[in-house]
Amino acid sequence: SSTPKRGVRQVPPSTVSFGAAISACEKGAQWQAALALICRMLASRCPPDAAAFNAAIRAALRGTHWGEALSLATVGMAEARVEPDVLTYNATARAYSLSRQWPLALELLEEMWGRRLSAPLAYGSAIRDCEGERLWSVALALFLRAREDPALA
């Protein structure tokens, strides 16, 4: 029965409870459920935060649905007016890497540098992508740029 039991209080959903559910979906490889929860958040009075988006992005990556991960990281977060954080950049770099879109990964790094964010995993993904594409000079330039990043020193 969907009626609450006597003495049990129903707690209205919050950003935290939605985020916890999305995180559980990520861990359980339930990317479709994670995306559905983000959609419910967008339609509710509990707007998603970066943590909720990041968990949904990671769930999509875990399910090898890079397009959905990239859509959440770019379009979804922008429409929800949620600023990406370091975890978002790391996950987005991973999605670009897995989908073999290394030019977009380089653009992502430029955006990070402009925002003065340091995402070590994003550097690593981009360098590996350049290596795989035999873009040695670009890989070396990224490596040298990463060495200049005070957060990575």
TORDREN-421978 format. One record per residue (C-alpha): x, y, z; chain; residue in one letter. Coordinates in steps of 0.2 Angstrom, whole numbers, always signed. Each point is the difference from the previous one (the first is absolute). Layout:
{{X,Y,Z},A,a} ...
END
This chain:
{{+0,+0,+0},A,s} {{+6,+18,-4},A,s} {{-8,+7,+16},A,t} {{+12,+4,+13},A,p} {{-1,-11,+16},A,k} {{-7,+7,+16},A,r} {{+14,+9,+9},A,g} {{+11,+2,-15},A,v} {{+3,+17,-6},A,r} {{+3,+4,-18},A,q} {{+14,+11,-4},A,v} {{-1,+11,-15},A,p} {{+14,-3,-13},A,p} {{+15,+12,+1},A,s} {{+15,+3,-10},A,t} {{+10,-11,+12},A,v} {{-12,-14,-1},A,s} {{-1,+1,-19},A,f} {{+19,+0,+0},A,g} {{+2,-15,+11},A,a} {{-13,-9,-11},A,a} {{+10,+5,-16},A,i} {{+16,-6,+9},A,s} {{-7,-17,+4},A,a} {{-6,-1,-19},A,c} {{+18,+4,-5},A,e} {{+7,-14,+12},A,k} {{-13,-12,-6},A,g} {{+3,+4,-19},A,a} {{-17,+6,-2},A,q} {{+3,+14,-12},A,w} {{-18,+2,-6},A,q} {{-6,+1,+17},A,a} {{+13,+14,+4},A,a} {{-5,+10,-15},A,l} {{-19,-2,+5},A,a} {{+4,+7,+17},A,l} {{+9,+15,-8},A,i} {{-15,+3,-10},A,c} {{-11,-1,+15},A,r} {{+11,+12,+9},A,m} {{-1,+12,-15},A,l} {{-19,-1,+1},A,a} {{-1,+2,+19},A,s} {{+4,+13,+12},A,r} {{+16,-9,+4},A,c} {{+12,+6,-13},A,p} {{+15,-11,-3},A,p} {{+17,+6,+6},A,d} {{+17,-5,-8},A,a} {{+1,-15,+12},A,a} {{-16,-7,-7},A,a} {{+5,+3,-18},A,f} {{+17,-7,+3},A,n} {{-7,-16,+7},A,a} {{-12,-2,-15},A,a} {{+15,+4,-12},A,i} {{+10,-14,+8},A,r} {{-15,-12,-1},A,a} {{-2,+3,-18},A,a} {{+19,-3,-3},A,l} {{-1,-16,+10},A,r} {{-14,-5,-11},A,g} {{+11,+5,-15},A,t} {{-12,+13,-6},A,h} {{+12,+14,-4},A,w} {{-12,+10,-10},A,g} {{-12,+1,+15},A,e} {{+15,+4,+12},A,a} {{+5,+14,-12},A,l} {{-17,+7,-2},A,s} {{-2,+1,+19},A,l} {{+17,+8,+2},A,a} {{-3,+13,-14},A,t} {{-18,+4,-4},A,v} {{-8,-7,+16},A,g} {{+11,+10,+13},A,m} {{-1,+16,-11},A,a} {{-19,-1,-1},A,e} {{-1,-3,+19},A,a} {{+12,+14,+3},A,r} {{+12,-11,+9},A,v} {{+18,+4,+0},A,e} {{+11,-15,-4},A,p} {{+14,-4,+13},A,d} {{+16,-10,-1},A,v} {{-10,-16,+1},A,l} {{-11,+5,-14},A,t} {{+16,+4,-11},A,y} {{+8,-17,+5},A,n} {{-15,-10,-5},A,a} {{-3,+11,-16},A,t} {{+18,-3,-5},A,a} {{-2,-19,+3},A,r} {{-16,+1,-11},A,a} {{+9,+9,-14},A,y} {{+14,-13,+1},A,s} {{-11,-15,-1},A,l} {{-9,+7,-15},A,s} {{+16,+5,-8},A,r} {{-4,+18,-1},A,q} {{+17,+7,+5},A,w} {{-2,+17,-8},A,p} {{-14,+3,+12},A,l} {{+10,-6,+14},A,a} {{+13,+13,-4},A,l} {{-14,+14,-1},A,e} {{-5,-6,+17},A,l} {{+17,+2,+7},A,l} {{+1,+18,-7},A,e} {{-17,+3,+9},A,e} {{+8,-7,+16},A,m} {{+15,+11,-1},A,w} {{-11,+15,-3},A,g} {{-9,-3,+16},A,r} {{+16,-4,+9},A,r} {{-6,-18,+4},A,l} {{+12,-14,+1},A,s} {{-6,-17,-4},A,a} {{+14,-13,-1},A,p} {{-10,-14,-7},A,l} {{-5,+11,-14},A,a} {{+18,+4,-4},A,y} {{+4,-19,+0},A,g} {{-15,-4,-11},A,s} {{+5,+13,-13},A,a} {{+18,-5,+0},A,i} {{-5,-18,-3},A,r} {{-11,+5,-14},A,d} {{+13,+10,-8},A,c} {{+12,-15,+2},A,e} {{-13,-12,-8},A,g} {{-2,+12,-15},A,e} {{+19,+2,-1},A,r} {{-1,+18,+3},A,l} {{+17,+0,+10},A,w} {{+3,+19,-1},A,s} {{-18,+4,+7},A,v} {{+3,-14,+14},A,a} {{+16,+8,+5},A,l} {{-7,+17,+0},A,a} {{-14,-6,+12},A,l} {{+13,-9,+11},A,f} {{+10,+16,+1},A,l} {{-16,+11,+4},A,r} {{-5,-13,+13},A,a} {{+17,+2,+8},A,r} {{-3,+19,+1},A,e} {{-16,-3,+9},A,d} {{+3,+5,+19},A,p} {{-13,-12,+5},A,a} {{+9,-15,-8},A,l} {{+17,+5,+6},A,a} 
END
